[in-house]
Amino acid sequence: MLLAIDIGNTNITIGLFRVHGSKENSKLLRSKLDSVNLGYSSPLFSWRLSTSLTATADEIGTKILDLLHYKAIERGKINALAIASVVPVLSQVFMEVASSYFNLKAYFIDEKTKIPIQNLYENPKEVGADRIVNAVSAYLKFGAPCLVVDFGTATTFDCVTKKGEYVGGVIVPGPNLSSESLSLHTAKLPKVAIQKPAKVIGRNTVEAIQSGLYFGYIALVDGVVERLKKELGENTKIIATGGLASLISQDSKTIKKEMIFPDLTLEGIIKLWEKNCG
């Protein structure tokens, strides 16, 4: 079995996948596998942890073992760890986790990873591993041209042309980051939760900020997507992932509920591991 790990600035997402050809005797796993595609379409189990820049290998390693134990998964069943990280300080930590707790060498996705699309970014080293993984995952799932909108700490728009070329995209601060920045850099404005307000016109400060963040962000997303479609082509498939995708889809013209895939990044990590190491 394999652990796919997406190390982000806000959360660390972990997915447990069954490696092709492996045989599992656990009744729990058999019952779980009966309900899913035996390929890499979705993880058997997944977990989300808060990102802490000061976390040690022991803290993370023991936490992962606890999560596996809760699902009756033995440590020895883990054959590989595949990781996409945008937090360099934690990359070394996870290398230690793989070595000390699983006796494995972690595989990290980077600019040297073989991918099934051509990377035309001016400096491939600058592209976050999660952005490449998302582009590959969407391309393999839906073909090209395609556009992935990932609602993370930053919201990223990543583009694959009809020729199967990754050409870059757009990066903007995410809603939570915008809310935090507004609070930090103003004397009287509070930090508010990101949620849909009852009306556009806010009748108090909290409602006004929520309206700006929610409706303003939807306008931003729809505007950027429409402009990108003009460059990529009107038949471009729009795929979304990330924690706020479902919320934004409620009023967005371009983000559709049926095209939201929470495990898109984890699935892409598995596919690239298979291509490079499997």
N, C-alpha and C positions, 0 to 999 in steps of 0.2 A: 504494500500500500504506500501511497505517497502523500506527503503534506505539501500543499501549495500555499505559499505565504505572500501576502501583499502588504508590504510595510509602507503605510502612508503617514502623513504628517499629523493626522488626528486619530486614526484608527489603524490597527493591525488586524487584517482579516486572514483567517486560516481555514483552509478547506481540506478535508480528507477524501482522497480519491482512491479507487481501486485500480491498481496497475493491471493492464491486460495480461492474461495468462496466469495470474496468481490465483491460488485456491484458498478460500477462507472457510473455516468450519463453524465460526460463531453463528448461533441461531439468530442473534441480533442482526448481524450483517446480512444473513440470508434473507431475512424478512424485509430489511431495508432495500436490498438489491432487487427484490421481486417487484418493487414499485418504481424503479428507475431504469433508464437506458444504461446498459452495461458499458457504454463508451464513456467519454469524458464530458457528457452533456451537463452534468450537475454533480456537485459533491455529495458524498454519502452523508457527511455532517459538515457544518461550518460554524465558526465562532468569530466573534468580534471583540477585540481588546482595545483599551485606550492606549495610545502611543505615549510612552514616557521616555524622554531622552536620557534619563538617569538610570533606567532599568538595567540590572545586571543579567548576565547569562544564567545565573542560578535562579533569579526571580522568574525569568521568562521560561526557562527549561522546566522548572517544577510546575509552573502554571499549565504548560502544554501537557505535561504528564497527567496532571489532575483532570484536564478536559478529556483526555483519551480514556483515563480510568473510568470516568463517569459514563462513558459510552461502551465500556467493557472491551476496549481495544488495547492489546498488549504492546508495549514499547517495541518488542522485537518484530512486530508485524510491519513497522515502518521501514521501507526499503530506500526511500529517497526524500530529500527536502529540496523543493524548487522555489526560488524566491525572486520577487520583483521588489526592489526597494528604492524609495526616493529620500531615504533618511540615512546618509552615509555613516553616521555615528552608530546606528543600530545594525548596520550590515556586519560589522566585526563581531558584535554581540551574538548575532544569529549564527555566525560561523562557529563560535564557541558552543552554542547550544547544540548544533548539529553534531559536533565532534564529541562533546562531553556527555550528552544525554542520549544520543542515538548511534554513536560510533560511525558517523557518516560525514562525508564532505558535501556541504551544501552547494547546490548549483544556482548561481546568480545570473539572471538575465541582464545583459548589457549590450553595448554596441557591437560586440563580437559574436553575439548569438545569431545563428542562421535563422532567417525568417522567410516566409513564403511570399513576401512582397518586397519591392525595391524601396529602400530608404533614401529619399532624395533630400532629406534635411541637410542644410549647408554644413553643419557640424553634428554628425550622428551622436557624439558623446554628450551633447546638450539635451537630447531628448530623454525625458523621464522614462524609466523602464515601464511604468504603468501605461503610459501613452502608447508605446509600441505594442505592448501586450493587448491593449484594448483594440487597437487598429487591426492587428492580426486576428484576434478572436472574432471581431465583427465581419471581417473579410471572409474568413473560413465558414462563418455561419450564414452569411447573406450574399456574399459576392460583392462586386464593385459596380459602380461607385458607392461608397458608404461613408457615413459621418457618425462618429461616436461622441456623445455628450456625456461627460463624467462629472457628476455633481459631488465633488469632494471638497477638501479645504479650499482648493482653487477649482473652479469649473473649467474643464478643458474641452475643446472641440477639435477632434482629430480626423483628418481627411485622407481617404484612399480614392484615387482616381479610377476611372473605368479601365485603365491599363494595369491596375494593381500596383500603383505607386503610392507610397506614403509621402505626402508633400508638406506635412506640418499642420498648422491650424491656428487656434486662438486660445489664449489663457486669460481668464479674468478672476478676480477674487470671488470666492464663494459667498453665499448669503450670510453664513455664520461669521466668516471673517470680516465681512462688511459691517455687520452688527457690532462686532467687537471693536473694530477700528473707530466707528462712530462714537461709541461710548468712551473709548480711551482718549480721543482727541477733541472732545467737547466737554464743557464744564457741567452742563446740566442734563444732558441726554443719557438715559439709562440703556443698558444692554437688554435687548428683548428677545424672546423666543421667536423663531421663524415659524409663522403659521398664517393661514388664510384669514384675513379680517372679514367682518360681515359686510363692510362697505368700503369703497375706495376712499371716501372722505373720512379721515380719522377725527374724532371729536375730543380726543385727549392725546397726550404726547406718545404714549405707548402705541395706541391705535395708529397714529400718524406714521410712526417709524415702521410698524408692521406692514402697513399699506405700501409704504415706499419700498421696503425690502421685497415684499411678495409680488406686487403688481409691477414694480420697476424691474425686478429680476426677470419676470416672465416676458416683459417687453424686450429686455436685453437679449434673452435667449432666442426668442422668435426672430428678432431682428438679425442677429448674427447668423442663425441657421438659414434664413432666407437669402442672405447675401452669399453665404458659402455655397448654397445650392445653385446660384447663378454661375459660379465658377466651376462647380463639379458636374452640374447637369440636373435637370428637373426630376430625373428618375432616381436620384440619390436616396438610398435607404437611410433613415435616421434611427439610430439605436441609442438608447440611454441606459445609464447605470449610475450607481451612487446613492447615498442615503436620502437625498431630497428629490430624487427623480419623480417619485409617486406624487409628492405634494405639488410640484411644478406642473405635472401633467393635467392636473384638475382644470386649469384654465389656459394652458398653452395650446397654440394652434399647430405646433410642430412636434412636440413631445407627446407621443401617444402611449397610453397605458399598456397596450399589447406589445409595444416595442421596448419595454423596460426589462432589463435582464440583470438582476442583482449580482449574479455570479459570473458576469462576463469576464472580469479580470482574472479570477481564479481559473476559469476554463481556458483562457489564453495562456496562462502560465503552464498549465498541464500540456497543452498542445505544443508549446515551444520546447518544453522538457522532452516530450516524446520525439520531436524532430531532431533534437541535438544529442539526447542521451539514451532514449528508449531503444 
